[in-house]
Amino acid sequence: MKLKLKSFLFSLVAGLSLSVSAQMPQPPEIAARSYMLLDVTANQVLAAKDIDSPVEPASLTKLMTAYLVFDALRNKKIDLKQTFPVSERAWKMPGSRMFIDPKMQVAVEDLLKGLIVQSGNDATVALAEGVAGSVERFVQLMNEQARVLGMKATSYKNPEGLTEPGHTTTVRDLSILATRIMRDFPDYVTYYAIKKYRYPGTPAANDTNRNLLLFRDPSVDGLKTGHTDAAGYCLIATARREFPNLGPQGTVGGRRLLAIVMGTDSENARANESQKLLNWGYTAFEAIKLFDANQPVVAPDVWKGTTKTLKMGRPEGVVVAVPAGSGSKIKTKVARPDPLVAPYVKGQAVATLVVSADDRPLVEVPLLALEAVDEAGLLGRAWDGLRLWIK
């Protein structure tokens, strides 16, 4: 089976200079042990350093804790108004707290706000015990969910992120978790934009979200900070800014970026370095929408199937991030097997859209089968087999 290339030229942004080089922009100097800038809209890494090196996640661990709580809410195992007791274990947790105690019965929604806004270790343990019955069982669920999400280098030992041997992850795995939270739980991810929260009857201390970018950049709406002596100061920051090339004609769409910085020197430094990455990503790259959701990119012939063609594209559409000023020079090629022989299931990766400019490859986007193509009957397979043999 050989690989077949089909070329299509798109004039995407009229009026841009054709002399602009397609060479990828170089990111700014980032004072962090490891980092990543991800264009979530295009599902494309724009900058990265040591993203597969083991790191301590500190309170970024609480993203997985929240994921499991969100999942329990979605599946109606718990509800936001339901109350959980506060155990002695939760009450005595060291580090950041929302200051709840064993005399209280606290609603799940308040515990979530305590976990997310105040990064409360007491709220984290109360949620873990309420969802799974024990912290130990909850940690098992965390590791099982990490495997389901494809976080291959992550190992959880606790739900709150305090330093413990073997409690590690990577920047790559954190990017998977952060994007899945935003994609899977749009109704709950808004909690990460809350700037202040305090449970009634508790001290006002620790009532302000430590994500300083929520107060500095109106486009930032999450996600989570983390800090231990071993991990340094860490931040996963996400922003959504308007970008007119993304929406249908006459409308304006939004472009979302995600910055992860690990191991910076201070609370202010993690905010500054994250802001630097976000600003660079929005100015150094432009997002180009090539195809709408479920729009076929190609529909080549398919053999031995119940239909004669196989439509390929993306259910969420195809958006690519390219160096600013290079949009008008984009060329695409579809690399696919030839011949295509049924069966194919809906969502199966079949081909690759290769995006380039100035003969430099920029992005490769997997193309999926937009519809299933079942195998034809015996006579149809035999006839196509003969035609293929003649071809």
N, C-alpha and C positions, 0 to 999 in steps of 0.2 A: 504494500500500500504506500503510495507516494504522497508527498505534501504538495498541495496545489495552492498557488497564490493568485488572488484576484485583486486588482487595483481599482481604487475609486478615489477621485480627487474632489475635495470639498473646498469651496471658497467660503470660508466661515466668517471672517470679520473683514468686511470691505474697508479699504482705505488705509490699512496698516502697511508700513514700509516693508518691501520684500528684501531689503538688505539686512534686516535684523537676523542675527545668528540664532540658531536653535540650540546652542550650547546651554546645558543646564546651569541655572544660577547657583552660585556658591552661598551656602548659609552663613550667617554671621557667627562670630565667635561666641560660644555658649559656655558659661562657667558652670558646668555640671558634669558629674561623672558619666552619665549617659542621658540620652534624650532622643525624642522622635517628634517630628511634625507630620501629621497625617491629614490629608485632605479627605474628610469623611464623605463629602458629596461625590468625589471622583474615586473614592477607595484607593488612594494613591499616596505612598510615602514620599514626602518632599525633602526631608532631611532626617538623618539618623546618625547616632554614635553609640556603639557598644550595646545595641538593642537586644542581643542574645546573651549578654553577660549576667550571671546571677546577681540579684539585688534584693535587699530587704524591702518589703513593701510598706512597712510601718502602717499608718492608718489607711493607706490605700487598700489594705486588706478589706476594709469595711465596704468597698464596692461589691465584693462577692457576697458579703453578709446581706447587703441590701438586695442584691440580685435574687437571693433565695427567698427573702421576705416578699419582694415584689411578685415572685413566681407563686408563692403561697396565696397571696391576695388575688392574683389573676385566676387561680384555680379554685377559689372560694373555700380554701382550707381555713383561712382566717379572714377577718374583715377589719377595716380601719378603726371602727368604734369599739371593737373587742378589747378588753383589758387583760393585761398580763400582770402577775404578781412580781414583786422585786425580791429576789432571793438574797440571802446573806452574801453569797458569792458575788452577785452583781453589785450590791451595795459597797463591798470592800475593794472593788477593782481600783487599782492605781491608775495614775495618768489622767487624761481628760475625762470629765464627767458632766452629766446633766443634773447631778445631785438629787437623785431619787433614793428612797430608803424603803425598808421592808414594811413599813406601815401603809405604803401606797399600792394602789391598783392603777396601772398606767395604760392608757389607750395605745393601741398599736401605732396610730398616726403620730401621737406625741413621742413615742419611742423612736419612730423613724426620724422625726425632726431632731431629736436629741442625738441620734447616731450621725445624721448627715450634717447638720448645722454646727452642733457643739462637739462633734466627734467623740461623743460620750462612750467610754468603755463600759460604764454601767448599763446604759441603754442597749449596747451591743449584746451583752451577756443576757439581759432580760429577753431580748428578741430571740436569741439563739435557743434559750431554754423554752420559750413559749412556742416556737415553731417546731423544734425537734425533740423536746423533752429533756435534753441535756446538752451541754456545750460539746461534749465529746461526740455525740451523734451528729450534731450540727456540723462539726469540723469534717466528719466523714462525708456529709452531703456537699460541703464546699469543694472537697477534692474530687468527688464524683462529677460535680457540675463543671469543674475546670477541665476535666477530661472530655466531657461532652462538647464544650466550647472549643476544644482544640488548643487549650493552654498547656502545651506539652512540657514546659519547663517550670511549672508552678507546683509548689507543695505548701499546703496550709497546715499549721500546727495549732492555731487559735483563731477566733473570729474577729479580734480587735486589732491585732498587728503589733503587740508588744514583742520585743526581741526574744526569739526562742530558736535553738539550733534546728536547722532544716526548714525554717519558715522563710521561703524564698520564692522569687518570681523573676521575670525579665520584663524589659520595656515592651518587647513585642507582645508578650502575653497580656500585659496591662492594656495595650491598645485594643486587643481583641475583646477584653472584658468591658472596657469603656464604651466601645462602639456597639456592643451587643446590648448593654443597658439602655442606651439611647434608642436603639432600633426596636427592642423587644418590649420596652415599657414606657412609651411616650406619655402615658397618663400620670406616671409617678416620677419621671425624671425631673419634673419641674421643682421638686423639693430641693434640688441642688442649687437653685437660684435664690433661695431664701437667705437674706443677709443677717437677720437677727431672730433668735428664738430663745425663750426661757419658759420652762414648765412652771405653772402657777404654784406659788409657795416655796420656790427654790431660790437660792441667791442669784443675784444679777451677774455674778462672775461667770466668765466663759459663755456669754450669750451672743457673741458675734462670730460670724463665719470667718474662718481664717484664710479663706481664699480672697486675698486683697484685690484681685482683678475684678471681682464683683462690684467693688466700689470705685474702680478706676476706669473700666472699659464697659460701656453700656452694651456692647455686643457679646460679652462673656456671660454665660448662664450656667456654669458648672466647672468642674465636677467635684474634686476632692483633694484635700491636702494630706500630708503625712509627715511625721517627724519622730525619729528616735536618734539617740547618739550615734548608733551604728549606721543608720540609713541616711542621716543628714536631713536636710529640708527638701521635701518632694512635693510636686504638684502635677495634677492632671487638669488642664484647663481647656475648655471648649468654648468656641465663639461662633456666632452665626451673623454674617454680614450680607447685606443685599448685593446682588450681582445681576445686572439686567440680561445677560446672555443666557441665563438658565431657564427662565420661564417661557411659556408660549408667547407668541407675538403679541405685544401690547401689554404684557404683564411683567412683573419683576419677581425673580426667584431669590432664594437664599443659598449661600455657600457656607458650609460648616467646616471648620478646621479643629483639630485636636492636638494640643501640645502636651508632651510629657517630659518633665525634667526630674532627674533623680540625683540626690547627693549634692545639693547646693549648700552654701554656707550659712544662710539665714532666711528668715521668713520673707524679708524684702527681696533678697536675691532670687528666690524661686519665682516670685511674682515678676520681677524685672526680666529674667531670662525667658520666662514663658511669654511675656508680652513681646519680647524681641522676636521670638519665633513666629508668633501669630502675625505680627505686623509685616514681617518679611514674607511670609507665605501669601498674604493677601496682595502684596505689591509686586513680588517677583514672579508670580504665576497668575494666569487667568484661566478660568474654567470655561470650557467650551462644551455645549450640549450637541452631540452628534446625532443621537437617535432618541425618540421618545420611549416611554415605557411600553414594552411588548411590541415595539415596531421592528419588523424584520430587517436585519442588516443585510442578509443575503437569504436566498431561498433556492439552493441548488437542487439538482435532481437527486433522488434517493432511489435505490434499487431494492427489489424484493420486498416492497412495503405496500401497505394498503392505500397510501397516497403517493403521488409522484414527486413531491418536493418536500424538503425539510426546512421550515422557517427557523432561522437562528437570530437571536438578539439577547436582550436583558430584560427581566421583568421590571426593573427599576429604571430602565433607560441606560444610555451610555453617555457619561460625562467624563471628560478628561481635563486634567490640569496641565497646561503647557506654559513654557516661559513667556512672560508678558511680551507682546508684540509679535509673536510667531503664529498667531491663530490663523492668519490668512494663507499660510503656507502649508497647512496640514495636509498630509496625504495618508491614506489608509490602505492596508492590504489585509485580506482575510486569508489566513493560513488554515487549511483544513485537509482532512484525509480525502483521497480520491481513489476509488469510488466510495460513496456513502451507501452502506448496506444496512437495511432495517434488521432488527427493531431498534427504536430509540424511545426513551422515556422522557416525559416533559421535565425540563430542568437539567437534563444531562449535558455536561460540558462536551462540546463537539469540535469547536474551532477557536481560533484566536484572532482578534482584531488587533493588528499591529499599526500603531499610530507613529508617524515620523514627520520630520520637517528638515529641509536641507539635507535629505538623505541620512539624517541621524535618527535612530529609533528613540522614541520618547516614552511610549507606554504600550503595554500589551494587556488587552482586555479579553478575558474568556467569554466566548459566545455560547449560549445555552440553547437547547431545543425548546422553542416556545410552545410546541404541541407534540404530543406523543405520535409516533408512527409505528403502528403494529406491523408484525410480519405478515406478508401476504399468504394466501393459501398455497397448496402444493403446486397447482398449475401456474400461478403467478410467479412463484419463486423459480420454477423450472424455466419459464419463458424468459425472465430477466437474467437467469444464469446463462442461458444460450446467447442472449444479446451481449452480455458482458464478455463472454468467451470470444464472440466475433469481434467485439470492440478491441 
